[in-house]
Amino acid sequence: MENLATHEPRPNFRSRSILDLIVQTDDPKQALRMQRYFMAAGTSFLAICLMFVCYLQGVLSMSAFQQSAALAMLAMLIFYSMFRSGYNLRFSDPNLAIPQMSVTTLVILYTMYVADSGRAVFVIMLLMAFLFSVLQLPSRTLLQCAGGILAGYAAVIGLLQHFKPHTLNLQLELLQWLALALTLPWFAMMGGFISGLRKQLRQSNTQLAGVLQRVQASESSLAQAQRMAGLGNWSIDLAQGSAVWSLETYRLLDIDPAEPALIGAPFLQRVHPEDRADYKALMALILSDSDTIITDVDTQFRITRPNGELRWVHVLGKPIRSDDGRATFLHGTIMDVTARIAQEEALTLAHDEASAARATLVDAIESLNDAFGLFDATDRLVLCNRKYVHNFTYFNRFEDVAGLQFEDLVRMSLTKGEMIETAFKGDTEAWVTERIRRHRAPVPEPSILQFTDGRWFQVNEQHTRGGGIVGIRRDISAQKQLEQRQAMEFAVTLLLAESETLNVAMPKIIQTMCETLGWDCGVCWHWDKTEQLFQRDDAWSIGLPEIAAFVSTGNQHRPTAEAQELIECVWTSGEPVWIENVVSKLMPFANAASSETSDVLRAAVAAKAGLRAAFGFPIKIGAESYGVMEFYVRDVRAQDNDLLSVARAIGLQIGQFIGRKAAEDEIWQLAFYDPLTRLPNRRLLVDRLQLVIARNSRHKEHSALFFIDLDNFKTINDTLGHDKGDLLLQQVAIRLSSCVRAADTVARQGGDEFVVMVNELSHDEEKAALQAESIGGKILNLLNQPYQLAEHVYRSTSSIGITLFDGRVVSTDDLLKRADLAMYQAKSAGRNTLRFFEPDMQAAVMARAELEIDLRRGQQDAQFILYYQAQVDRTGHWTGAEALIRWQHPKRGLVPPAEFISTAEETGLILPLGRWVMETACVQLAAWARRPEMSHLTLAVNVSMRQFRQPDFVKQITELLDATGADPRKLKLELTESMLLDDVEDIIIKMSALKALGVRFSLDDFGTGYSSLSYLKRLPLDQLKIDQTFIRDVLTDPNDAAIVRTIVALAQSLGLSVIAEGVETAPQIDFLANNGCDAYQGYLFSHPLPLEQFESLHLRDVHSINSGHSSAPTVH
């Protein structure tokens, strides 16, 4: 039954015939053909035997027998080889029925011809050969074959009649031929009919075999499917009380299929006792004809197999009812669900155990001090503790965030205050993308998250085996803040220790605190007791323009009664102050009647710049407040009391530094300065003298040392008293200091002796001597002026000795002795005079006097002319020119300004000379304005310090502009840095007045003087001009390159343009352009030229540009 159920093939034990063994082929059709061949061969062999009998009876001779037998055997071998090799398959009739019959017929006809008598036997053989093919060929073919046989037989009769008449019984042969002619067609017709019947029968058998095979395959498939599914089918005839089961049903119940199917009480015995009541109740409902009719059966119960094994079965059924509603037939399926029930029980148990394990796991991760999160392979949160939920979202339970994507949690974290790294500031989406990338590709090293409320988290993440991510986030806020503050305090301490002054340390302190704490900007203010306001000392900010604009807004801050800003709150309380959001600080002013107050509030300016949180702390020197430091950031941040404590300590530390430096300065003053006059004493003088000697050695410059002794000083002490003598010494010190630059030195040697050291004189010794003589004359003239000594007016003279020195090795004592000897020479010459240590220097003084005479004559004779040098932009287009004076001396030739300007400056001739230059320049501007090709050009004019110091300088320029009609916007005045040393306020007033007219200003030779940056930013400048000494070696000297970059950066920060003079090569242009300098002047574009040549060259350049063939150098 097992094999039947699964349709496994039974082994074939049928014995094989000898013919089967001879055939030995796997093709059943070919085997059948060969079997037919062997049957035909057997018939041929029988015919040979008959021929042999004919031989024995004398019908055939031995030779005839042998020939016929040989032909028959040869034909048998040929056909066998064809069937054996499969050659027969190449023919349309693989059975080779016609060829076999034809060969056989020919052999028989040949035998009939050679036979002496008894040809009736061979006629029978012909009939046998024909009958052999009757069942294989159709009627038409058989008729053709019959015709062929009859024709052959007739031919044999004809041959016998002709060649062997003695062996022929013509009447008998004709009778046999006639009988054969009547028989063969009949056999052909009958054979064709039988062949058709056989063909139809074969087709019917084939169809029936196919149907049977499909039925068997279907039954086999059904049985196999039921076996695989463990599903059997059954049917019960309730009327007859009989049942039919499938093989799988028998197998499920472990009952022999030969036994009848169980029904009723026998089957009930197989149902588990605990399930019998439910089974009986179900059957009762099925058989009931009450109103409650069951249309479908779906139940599960246990059965007991004969071997005692207990199995769960799932039964589905459907009753078929008669017209009166009674169930007459019931059919359905039965399935063994023991394994499923066991799995469900195991799953239930596993679920219970998993729930218990999950509860244990949840308790475990909830007990962690760190935030724990687990994500699946799709980045969804599958498990976390409350710390994770609370720290990074606004929810409190895991259920509120379960299943959220990591990206969603990152965005929640950002709203909770997660800070974006500096590199991603202002681009939230880029930061979210970066966080997701780091999350999906975790690295062994932990990452750090910072929050605006001061929290820090160390994040450790790694992949799980299932492709998810598990992460631990540890709160390291306390540790990180402690490290930050310790590092900041250490950095501030180190900066203060390494800095000489507060001005050096403070910018670095602000930057360090901002970068360490993650704040965007900081400003330091000090209280000006005189002006009663806050002065801005230093500031630092990140690279955002709006924040940089905020910190640079206003150099002063005056406290107001209307509003208590951060600075005032810190100053008045003397304690650190924190503002979580400056916008809320503005709320009291939101509904004010006038918005003027809120518009000027520093908090309002900060809010417009995008800043929110702020804190400030005082700088105290002991109990006295010195100033306030304030810091701002773009985030809203909760107050951090620990940070305020550190800030308080830093404020005290800075105050201690200021106090210590003040004490050091006082000690320095006592050690290196004269207490009476506050001038450097001999010790500091000697120190500075050594530095100047070393500097002159490097720069090949000259300096002058003036030894000044007051004439008859003893008289004032004797007549007016020592207090009046001290007062005289103090006033002398003031006058001497006013005669020199800030870079020079005025020292008190002792008693009534003073020493003045003037630096940076000319490289040429003769010119340096002239400069020194001029300065000495100024000193003599100034010291000769009356002194007001209390109620006394006193006049005093002085004697001055001068010595020049350069970088040649000489001791400071020797220099002082030389100056002292020269001073005594002056006293010997009658006092109130000056003398040089070297007598040969008198020649230089005489040469200077001669130059002064020539200058006056040259001015009277109009020997001065203006040359013009082009100024271009980065494209090579001419934008303007600089007017450069030249002296066309009748004997000296063309004299450059370097040889006479200083003398003109010292003698005062620079004033009329400068006015002539200014007037000529204005006239030229007006002339250019009338020519379209020249009208765009500006003209730069150098202004000397003495010229600019004139009280009516603004009036002079205004009158010249009005008189010439020149456009003030085309006039650019070039000032030197030396002009900024004294009376800056007067300079600013004059510049502002001219600026209002449209006149522009350029600071000439920037970087070579001593301009103060604090004053520089106050001047209404338009342009800085980089001195040619920096441009010359800018490509080879890193120091020059650094200076140029610094000047350009400074100009850009002040909103000024930059022009470089002395540009001579294209690589210099490329360097300047790459560093932000877009205007140039130098020999590369144009030498200083007379007006006609300048205009001609400019016109050629304009024509070249218009034609598209400009040869002007451009930036590459």
Secondary structure, DSSP 8 states (H G I E B T S, - for coil): -HHHHHT----------HHHHHH--S-HHHHHHHHHHHHHHHHHHHHHHHHHHHHHTTSS-HHHHHHHHHHHHHHHHHHHHHHHHTGGGGSSSTT-HHHHHHHHHHHHHHHHHH-SS-HHHHHHHHHHHHHHHHTTS-HHHHHHHHHHHHHHHHHHHHHHHHH-GGG--HHHHHHHHHHHHHHHHHHHHHHHHHHHHHHHHHHHHHHHHHHHHHHHHHHHHHHHHHHHHTEEEEEEETTTTEEEE-HHHHHHHT--TTS----SHHHHHHB-HHHHHHHHHHHHHHH--SS-----EEEEEEEE-TTS-EEEEEEEEEEEE-TTS-EEEEEEEEEE-HHHHHHHHHHHHHHHHHHHHHHHHHHHHHT-SSEEEEE-TTSBEEEE-HHHHHHHSS--SGGGTTT-BHHHHHHHHHHTTB---GGGTT-HHHHHHHHHHHHHS--SS-EEEEBTTS-EEEEEEEE-TTS-EEEEEEE-HHHHHHHHHHHHHHHHHHHHHH-SSHHHHHHHHHHHHHHHHT-SEEEEEEEETTTTEEEEEEEEE-S-HHHHHHHTS-SEE---SS---HHHHHHHH-S-EEES-HHHHTGGGTT-S-SHHHHH-HHHHHHHTT--EEEEEEEEETTEEEEEEEEEESS-----HHHHHHHHHHHHHHHHHHHHHHHHHHHHHHHHB-TTT--B-HHHHHHHHHHHHHHHHHHT-EEEEEEEEETTHHHHHHHT-HHHHHHHHHHHHHHHHHHS-TTSEEEEEETTEEEEEEEEE-SSHHHHHHHHHHHHHHHHHHHTS-EEETTEEE---EEEEEEEE-SS---HHHHHHHHHHHHHHHHHTTSS-EEESSTTHHHHHHHHHHHHHHHHHHHHTT-EEEEEEEEEETTS-EEEEEEEEEEEETTTEEE-GGGTHHHHHHHTTHHHHHHHHHHHHHHHHHHHHTSTTTTT-EEEEE--HHHHHSTTHHHHHHHHHHHHT--GGGEEEEEEGGGGSS-HHHHHHHHHHHHHHT-EEEEEEETSS---HHHHTTS---EEEE-HHHHHTTTT-HHHHHHHHHHHHHHHHHT-EEEEE---SHHHHHHHHHTT--EEESTTT---B-HHHHHHHHHHHHHHHHTT---S----
